[in-house]
């Protein structure tokens, strides 16, 4: 029999508590889930995903929580993911993780009727300039970012005055990865972005993220702030429908939504791999997720 029912995954930076507020929040939120799982009688530990010697076959499942360096070490992470998926259950599943790794998944959502921003995907190795892209698309103000990324990595706000300044970095990035270009969404700056937590297809809780004055990125890495938020029934239904449009129903999802430039709801991101779930704002939600994980384990065993 496996030694553990569940391993909660983080990365090495967040293994221990810290006086640094950011690192403490990561540790605290993970501990809320760990303690909730333990209170349900499960044998649980919390480890870095790249632990050098842990035998992953000794746990019945692994839950991806704060593996926030995976996109900086994607090749290593991908190989590890392939190996570990053969010996234990992944939550969310490997199929969902693979699907969610590349923001091409937004195209799949759109094909299922889930509104997303207009998006131009630029394949790795493409020989085209930012200036030419903007001329072809007729867009004057845009956001550029990698298709595989997180935490605002290489995310740039572009307009006619700044395009030239970014041509060199765009060319360099395209040699290594695919990129995506979207029209700048003004309401994200003026109104914020709503993060909707959805567990097993049902809405749990929400927060509103706002960019700091003068910035367009809502992540707290760039000075963004988080506020309590009570979504409308329309917003809840929208987020639940987005989760249900995935190739399979995620056990947990963070559906980031906003009102686009036409004041219509759209999905900006659907985070299924290691989403921040804001348990520190809603501690009881950790138990909700823990119970769903236990139900999943019971189903695996039966």
C-alpha positions as CSV (number, residue, x, y, z in Angstrom):
1,X,0.0,0.0,0.0
2,X,1.2,3.6,-0.7
3,X,2.6,5.5,2.3
4,X,0.6,8.6,1.5
5,X,-2.9,9.3,0.4
6,X,-1.9,12.7,-1.0
7,X,1.1,14.9,-1.6
8,X,0.5,18.6,-2.0
9,X,2.9,20.1,-4.5
10,X,4.9,23.3,-4.2
11,X,8.3,24.5,-5.4
12,X,11.5,24.8,-3.3
13,X,11.0,28.6,-2.6
14,X,7.9,28.0,-0.6
15,X,8.7,24.8,1.4
16,X,9.1,26.7,4.7
17,X,7.3,29.6,6.3
18,X,8.9,33.0,5.9
19,X,8.8,36.5,7.3
20,X,8.4,37.6,3.7
21,X,4.6,38.3,3.4
22,X,4.4,36.9,-0.1
23,X,6.1,33.6,0.8
24,X,4.1,33.4,4.0
25,X,0.8,33.6,2.1
26,X,1.9,30.8,-0.2
27,X,2.9,28.6,2.8
28,X,-0.2,29.5,4.8
29,X,-2.6,28.7,1.9
30,X,-1.0,25.4,1.2
31,X,-1.2,24.5,4.9
32,X,-4.9,25.3,5.0
33,X,-5.4,22.5,2.4
34,X,-2.9,20.2,4.0
35,X,-4.6,20.5,7.4
36,X,-8.1,20.1,5.8
37,X,-7.0,16.9,4.1
38,X,-5.4,15.6,7.3
39,X,-8.6,16.4,9.3
40,X,-10.4,14.0,6.9
41,X,-8.1,11.2,8.0
42,X,-5.8,11.3,5.0
43,X,-2.0,10.7,5.2
44,X,-0.6,13.9,3.6
45,X,2.7,15.6,3.0
46,X,3.8,18.7,1.2
47,X,6.8,18.5,-1.1
48,X,8.5,20.4,-4.0
49,X,7.6,18.8,-7.3
50,X,11.3,18.4,-8.2
51,X,12.2,16.6,-4.9
52,X,15.4,14.7,-5.9
53,X,14.7,11.4,-4.2
54,X,11.0,11.0,-3.4
55,X,9.3,7.9,-4.8
56,X,6.1,9.2,-6.3
57,X,4.7,5.8,-6.5
58,X,4.3,5.9,-2.7
59,X,1.4,8.3,-2.8
60,X,-2.0,7.7,-4.3
61,X,-2.3,11.2,-5.7
62,X,-0.5,14.5,-6.0
63,X,-2.3,17.8,-5.9
64,X,-0.7,20.7,-7.8
65,X,-0.8,23.8,-5.7
66,X,2.1,26.2,-5.9
67,X,4.5,24.8,-8.5
68,X,5.1,28.4,-9.6
69,X,8.5,27.8,-11.3
70,X,7.3,25.2,-13.8
71,X,7.1,27.7,-16.7
72,X,10.7,28.8,-16.0
73,X,11.9,25.2,-16.3
74,X,9.3,23.8,-18.7
75,X,11.4,21.1,-20.3
76,X,12.4,19.7,-16.9
77,X,8.8,19.9,-15.6
78,X,7.4,18.3,-18.8
79,X,9.7,15.3,-18.4
80,X,8.9,15.0,-14.7
81,X,5.2,15.2,-15.5
82,X,5.4,12.4,-18.0
83,X,7.2,10.1,-15.5
84,X,5.1,10.8,-12.4
85,X,1.8,10.4,-14.3
86,X,2.7,6.8,-14.8
87,X,3.0,5.9,-11.1
88,X,0.3,8.0,-9.3
89,X,-2.9,10.0,-9.9
90,X,-2.6,13.7,-10.8
91,X,-5.1,16.3,-9.6
92,X,-5.9,17.9,-11.9
93,X,-5.3,15.1,-14.4
94,X,-2.3,15.0,-16.7
95,X,-4.6,15.4,-19.7
96,X,-6.0,18.6,-18.3
97,X,-2.6,19.9,-17.3
98,X,-1.2,19.3,-20.8
99,X,-4.2,21.0,-22.3
100,X,-3.9,24.0,-20.0
101,X,-0.2,24.5,-20.3
102,X,-0.5,26.2,-23.7
103,X,-2.8,29.2,-24.0
104,X,-4.0,27.7,-27.3
105,X,-6.6,26.2,-25.0
106,X,-8.5,29.5,-25.2
107,X,-9.2,28.7,-28.9
108,X,-10.8,25.4,-27.7
109,X,-13.0,27.3,-25.3
110,X,-14.0,29.7,-28.0
111,X,-15.0,26.8,-30.3
112,X,-17.3,25.6,-27.5
113,X,-19.0,29.0,-27.3
114,X,-17.0,30.5,-24.4
115,X,-16.2,34.1,-25.2
116,X,-12.5,35.0,-25.1
117,X,-10.6,38.1,-26.2
118,X,-9.6,38.4,-29.9
119,X,-6.3,36.5,-30.1
120,X,-3.5,36.2,-32.7
121,X,-1.2,33.3,-32.1
122,X,2.4,33.6,-33.5
123,X,4.2,30.3,-33.8
124,X,7.8,29.8,-32.6
125,X,10.2,30.6,-35.4
126,X,7.8,32.9,-37.3
127,X,9.4,35.6,-39.4
128,X,7.2,38.6,-38.8
129,X,7.6,41.9,-37.0
130,X,5.3,43.5,-34.4
131,X,4.8,46.4,-36.7
132,X,3.6,44.1,-39.5
133,X,1.3,42.2,-37.2
134,X,-0.4,45.4,-36.0
135,X,-0.8,46.6,-39.6
136,X,-2.3,43.2,-40.6
137,X,-4.7,43.1,-37.7
138,X,-5.6,46.8,-37.5
139,X,-4.9,46.8,-33.8
140,X,-3.4,50.0,-32.2
141,X,-3.0,49.0,-28.6
142,X,-2.2,45.4,-27.6
143,X,-0.8,43.0,-25.0
144,X,1.9,40.6,-26.0
145,X,2.7,37.5,-24.0
146,X,4.1,33.9,-24.3
147,X,1.7,31.0,-24.9
148,X,3.3,29.1,-22.0
149,X,3.8,31.5,-19.1
150,X,2.6,32.7,-15.8
151,X,3.0,35.6,-13.3
152,X,3.1,38.1,-16.1
153,X,6.4,36.8,-17.5
154,X,7.3,38.7,-20.7
155,X,3.9,40.4,-20.8
156,X,4.1,43.8,-22.6
157,X,1.7,46.6,-23.3
158,X,2.2,47.8,-26.9
159,X,1.1,50.9,-28.9
160,X,2.4,52.8,-31.9
161,X,5.0,54.6,-29.7
162,X,6.4,51.4,-28.0
163,X,6.3,48.8,-30.8
164,X,9.7,49.6,-32.1
165,X,11.2,49.3,-28.5
166,X,9.9,45.7,-28.3
167,X,10.9,44.4,-31.8
168,X,14.2,42.9,-30.6
169,X,12.8,41.1,-27.5
170,X,9.9,39.8,-29.7
171,X,12.3,38.4,-32.2
172,X,14.4,36.8,-29.4
173,X,11.3,35.3,-27.8
174,X,10.0,33.8,-31.0
175,X,13.2,31.9,-31.5
176,X,12.4,29.9,-28.3
177,X,8.6,29.9,-27.9
178,X,5.2,30.8,-29.4
179,X,3.6,34.1,-28.6
180,X,0.2,35.6,-28.5
181,X,-1.2,39.1,-29.2
182,X,-4.5,40.5,-28.0
183,X,-6.2,43.9,-28.1
184,X,-5.7,45.8,-24.9
185,X,-8.7,45.4,-22.6
186,X,-9.4,48.8,-21.1
187,X,-12.0,47.5,-18.5
188,X,-9.4,45.3,-16.8
189,X,-7.6,48.5,-15.8
190,X,-10.7,50.5,-15.0
191,X,-12.8,47.7,-13.4
192,X,-10.4,44.9,-12.6
193,X,-10.3,41.2,-13.3
194,X,-12.6,38.8,-11.5
195,X,-11.1,35.5,-10.3
196,X,-13.8,32.8,-9.8
197,X,-12.9,29.6,-8.0
198,X,-14.9,26.6,-9.3
199,X,-14.6,23.2,-7.6
200,X,-16.0,20.2,-9.5
201,X,-18.0,22.5,-11.7
202,X,-19.6,24.5,-8.9
203,X,-18.7,28.1,-7.9
204,X,-17.0,28.4,-4.5
205,X,-15.8,32.0,-4.1
206,X,-14.4,35.0,-5.9
207,X,-12.0,37.9,-5.6
208,X,-11.5,41.1,-7.6
209,X,-8.0,41.9,-8.7
210,X,-7.0,45.4,-9.6
211,X,-3.8,46.8,-11.2
212,X,-1.9,49.5,-9.3
213,X,-2.2,53.0,-10.8
214,X,-0.2,53.3,-14.0
215,X,0.1,49.6,-14.6
216,X,-2.1,47.1,-16.6
217,X,-1.1,43.9,-14.8
218,X,-3.3,42.7,-12.0
219,X,-0.9,40.2,-10.5
220,X,0.4,41.1,-7.0
221,X,3.9,40.5,-8.4
222,X,3.4,43.9,-10.1
223,X,1.7,45.7,-7.2
224,X,-1.9,44.5,-8.0
225,X,-4.4,44.4,-5.1
226,X,-7.1,41.9,-4.2
227,X,-10.5,42.8,-3.0
228,X,-13.6,40.8,-1.8
229,X,-16.1,40.3,-4.5
230,X,-19.7,39.0,-4.6
231,X,-20.3,37.9,-8.2
232,X,-23.7,38.2,-9.9
233,X,-25.6,35.1,-10.9
234,X,-24.7,35.8,-14.5
235,X,-21.0,35.8,-13.6
236,X,-21.3,32.6,-11.6
237,X,-23.1,30.8,-14.5
238,X,-20.5,32.1,-16.9
239,X,-17.6,30.8,-14.9
240,X,-19.2,27.4,-14.3
241,X,-19.9,27.0,-18.0
242,X,-16.2,27.8,-18.8
243,X,-15.1,25.1,-16.4
244,X,-17.6,22.6,-17.9
245,X,-16.2,23.4,-21.4
246,X,-12.9,21.8,-20.5
247,X,-12.0,18.4,-22.1
248,X,-12.9,16.9,-18.7
249,X,-14.4,18.5,-15.6
250,X,-11.6,20.0,-13.5
251,X,-11.5,19.1,-9.8
252,X,-10.4,22.7,-9.2
253,X,-10.2,25.7,-11.5
254,X,-9.7,29.4,-11.3
255,X,-11.7,31.1,-14.0
256,X,-10.5,34.7,-14.6
257,X,-13.2,36.7,-16.2
258,X,-13.6,40.4,-17.2
259,X,-15.8,42.7,-19.2
260,X,-14.3,43.2,-22.7
261,X,-14.1,46.4,-24.7
262,X,-17.7,45.8,-25.7
263,X,-18.7,45.4,-22.0
264,X,-19.4,41.7,-22.5
265,X,-18.1,38.9,-20.3
266,X,-15.0,37.0,-21.5
267,X,-12.5,34.6,-20.1
268,X,-9.0,36.0,-19.9
269,X,-7.4,32.8,-18.3
270,X,-8.6,29.4,-17.2
271,X,-6.0,28.2,-14.6
272,X,-6.1,24.4,-14.0
273,X,-2.4,23.7,-13.1
274,X,-1.4,25.7,-10.1
275,X,-3.9,28.5,-9.6
276,X,-3.8,30.7,-6.6
277,X,-7.1,29.9,-4.9
278,X,-7.3,32.6,-2.3
279,X,-7.9,30.3,0.7
280,X,-6.5,33.0,3.0
281,X,-9.6,35.1,2.1
282,X,-12.0,32.1,2.3
283,X,-10.4,29.5,4.6
284,X,-13.5,27.3,4.6
285,X,-13.0,26.7,0.9
286,X,-10.0,24.6,1.6
287,X,-12.2,22.0,3.3
288,X,-14.6,22.1,0.3
289,X,-11.7,21.2,-2.0
290,X,-10.3,18.6,0.5
291,X,-13.6,16.8,0.6
292,X,-13.7,16.6,-3.2
293,X,-10.2,15.3,-3.3
294,X,-11.1,12.6,-0.8
295,X,-14.1,11.6,-2.9
296,X,-11.8,11.3,-5.9
297,X,-9.5,9.1,-3.9
298,X,-12.4,6.9,-2.8
299,X,-13.4,6.5,-6.4
300,X,-9.9,5.5,-7.4
301,X,-9.8,2.9,-4.7
302,X,-13.2,1.4,-5.5
